[in-house]
Amino acid sequence: MKQIIKKAEPNSLVQHRTQTHASFDNIPLETKQELRQSLLSEQGYICCYCMKRIPEHTQPYMKVEHYKCQDNFGELQLTYTNLFGACTGNEGKPKKLQTCDTKKGNDVLTINLLANNPSCETLFKYNSDGEISSASNDSEINRQLNEVLNLNMQSLKDARREIYLEVQERIRVKSKKDKASFVKFLEQEKTRWLERTDNKHKPYCSVAVYYLTKKIKSNQN
């Protein structure tokens, strides 16, 4: 997962909220499209949970996730800070194959996607098999990752493992540099994975950032 920094909400959403009996279900199509585009843009076109690429034009390409669900928190259904862009999470497939918002349903998360100090990214670690887990071995965080969001489904683990191995190989090639040059290379690689290209984050970017951060620390001691 990656920290999400909210920007200004779309004016059309603000206008819709002023309407009598306004709800998420009766948002005009153009307003919903503007909302989706706004969410995609601020998230760098990756899913708020699994970090896979959300395609821009393929239908259905994304879901508007209510962090606090509509059924239990109806008063927040049009609150922009409660809305995120999620992948379709294998909607329509068996429950064991569903992920992200589709798997979550009305379950409650305590993982704060907007947290800044520290950011939610510090809560997680990734191993060489692509598994995501709590950095502090927190059993509740692990439960939410596995049971609520199903983020360790094999296809997601495989995708994260590819990123892990890609970064690992680039590091191996440069590992014969002197320590100062090697650390500089690692920091440049980390910056590369943090940056956006055409406003898009690289899919699963937090995996690479986690691994590079760990390598930087180990080589600075």
Beta strands, then each sheet from edge to edge (+ up, - down):
strand 1: 63-66
strand 2: 83-86
strand 3: 124-126
strand 4: 132-134
sheet 1: 1+ 2-
sheet 2: 3+ 4-
end
